Amino acid sequence: MFTAIRARWFEARVRAELKAQHNDQAFVNAAFKRLDIAREMERMRGSALARGKPGAFLIACKVLAINAADPENDPVTQMLCASLLSARLQKARSNPSFHDAFSGYLDEVETLSHDAIGRNRGVT
């Protein structure tokens, strides 16, 4: 029972992080509706990365990257996710110590984002 409560609390933290950036509940719900997002949230919930304050920020970045990279999403959603993710990555880069501490994770998210942008432009 406590596992389910912790999982819901963790998801609520990440949803709140995303909603603070883009105040559209329908968009947030659509972003979290996907099965691969649920699997990623479950995988990340137990990691050390998820604990603490930067966890919700980092996992919201991953949620945006996955949604931007999905070719089944409509182009408007993909562009919005890419735009929001770009703003988050710029914020992370503006703090060198934060970026250095989480560079591996942020690089993975950035690669997903660049692949999605290239695919949408027909480059990859």
N, C-alpha and C positions, 0 to 999 in steps of 0.2 A: 504494500500500500504506500509506503513512504517513497518507494522508487517512482511510482506514478506521480506522486505529488511533486517530487523533485524535478521530474521530467517536465511537468506542466509549468512549474516555476521558472525553470531554465528557458523554456520556449517563450514564456511571457516576458522575460528580461530581454531576449533578442528581438521579439516583436516590438517592445517599447523603444528599443534603440533605433529600429528602423522607422517607427512611426514618429519619433522625435525629429528625424531628418526629413521625412515626407509625410505630412499630416493627411493621409488618405487611407482610411481603414480598409476600404475595398481592395486597394493595391496591396496592402500588407497581408490581408487574408489570401489573396491570389498568389502572392509570392511564397507563402508557407503551405499552400495546398498540395504541393507536389510530393510524390512518394520519395524521390531522391533527396529532397530537403529533409523529410522526416528521418530518413536513414542517416544523413549527415549530422543532423542534430543529435541523434542517439549516439553516434560514434564520437562526436565531440564533447558530449555532456560529461563523459567520464575522464576526459583528458585534463591535464594540468592547465592547458591553454584556456579552458572554459572557466576556470576558477578565477575569481578576482574581477576587478573592474574592467580590464581591457578585453575580457573574454567575449562579452556581448558585442562589442565593437567589431572584433575580428570575425566572429561568426556571422554577424550581419553582412560583413564584406563578402563572405563566402556565399551566403544566400543570394545576394545581388549578382555575384559572378555566375552562379549556376543558372539563375533566371536569364541573365543576359546571353549566356552561351546556348540556351535551349532553342533550337530552330523551330520548335512547335509553338513557342510563344509568339504573340502578334508583334510586329515590328515596333509599335509604339511602346509596349512594355519592355521590349529588349533595349530600346534607346533610353528609356527612363532608368532602367536598372544600370545600364552602362554609365549614364550621367551621374547617378547617385554614387556608384562605385568609384568613379573618377574623383569625385569630391572627397570621398573617404580616403582614398589612397593619397591624394594630395595632402590631406590633413595628417595622415600618418608620416609622410615624408617631411613635413614641416617640423617634426620633433625627431631629430636624429637618434637620440637614445632609444626612443620607442621603436623607431623603424629598425634599428640595428638589433634590438632584442627579439623582434618578431619577423625578421627579414625573410626567413624561409617560408613562413606561412603567407606573408604578403606577396612574395614573389610568385607563389603558386596561384594566388588569387589574380594577380596582375596578368599572368600567362593565360589564364582562363578568359579574362576580359579581352586581351589582345586577340586571342583566337576567335572570340565571338565577333569582335569588330571586323576582323579580316574576312570571316565567313559571310557576314552581312554585306560586305562590300564586294564579295565575290573574289577576293584575293587568294584565300586558302582553298 
